[in-house]
Amino acid sequence: MVVHYFLVGMKESFSYGIVRITVLIFTLLAWMIIYRRLSMTIQSGGSFCSSHKIAKGFFYIHSGIVPGNRKILLKNINQVTIHLLRGRASGGDRYHIELELKKGRNKAFLVGKSNRTEGEMIEMQKQLKKNKVKVNYYDYTRRWR
C-alpha cells in the first residue's frame, strides 16, 4: 500500500519537465564520475576506494571530478603540498593535495580523512621522497592558543 502511494507520487513528480531534466542531469554526472574513476583505477591497478596510486613512474589521481589528465609523470612533479584542513560543523577533516608541476597547470584534489587515508598519505610521502619529489605537509587542525 505504501509502495503504491510512493509510485503515484513519483509518477506525478516526473510529469513535470524540470524534475525529469534535473534527475537526468544528476544521473549522467554520477555515471560520468564513476566511469572516470573506474577507468583510472583500471589503468593504475589500484583500489577503486583509494584516492591515488603511485606506480610505473606515474602519479594516478583516481578522483573523477578532477578535470584534464589525471595520469602525471613523477619526473614532471616539482613538489607536492599536503594541507590537513579542519572540517566545518563536524563534517570531518580533509586533505587538500596540491601537485606543483614543472610543465603545465598544477593539479589539486581533496581527500576525506580516515584511518585508511592517513596510512595512504604516509605511504605517498615515502614514495614521493624515494622518487626525489619535495613534499610539504601542513596541519591546520590544531587549535592556536
VENSUL-V959685 format. One record per backbone hydrogen bond with DSSP energy under -1.0 kcal/mol. CO is the residue of the C=O (numbers start at 1). NH is the residue of the N-H. If there is no record, write none. Layout:
co:CO nh:NH
co:CO nh:NH
This chain:
co:1 nh:5
co:2 nh:6
co:3 nh:7
co:4 nh:8
co:5 nh:9
co:6 nh:10
co:7 nh:11
co:8 nh:12
co:9 nh:13
co:10 nh:14
co:13 nh:16
co:16 nh:20
co:17 nh:21
co:18 nh:22
co:19 nh:23
co:20 nh:24
co:21 nh:25
co:22 nh:26
co:23 nh:27
co:24 nh:28
co:25 nh:29
co:26 nh:30
co:27 nh:31
co:28 nh:32
co:29 nh:33
co:30 nh:34
co:31 nh:35
co:32 nh:36
co:33 nh:37
co:34 nh:38
co:35 nh:39
co:36 nh:40
co:37 nh:41
co:38 nh:42
co:39 nh:43
co:40 nh:44
co:41 nh:45
co:51 nh:62
co:53 nh:60
co:55 nh:58
co:57 nh:74
co:58 nh:55
co:59 nh:72
co:60 nh:53
co:70 nh:61
co:72 nh:59
co:73 nh:76
co:74 nh:77
co:76 nh:102
co:78 nh:134
co:79 nh:100
co:80 nh:136
co:81 nh:98
co:82 nh:138
co:83 nh:96
co:84 nh:140
co:85 nh:94
co:88 nh:91
co:93 nh:113
co:94 nh:85
co:95 nh:111
co:96 nh:83
co:97 nh:109
co:98 nh:81
co:99 nh:107
co:100 nh:78
co:100 nh:79
co:107 nh:99
co:109 nh:97
co:111 nh:95
co:114 nh:118
co:115 nh:119
co:116 nh:120
co:117 nh:121
co:118 nh:122
co:119 nh:123
co:120 nh:124
co:121 nh:125
co:122 nh:126
co:123 nh:127
co:124 nh:128
co:125 nh:129
co:126 nh:130
co:127 nh:131
co:128 nh:133
co:129 nh:132
co:134 nh:80
co:136 nh:82
co:138 nh:84
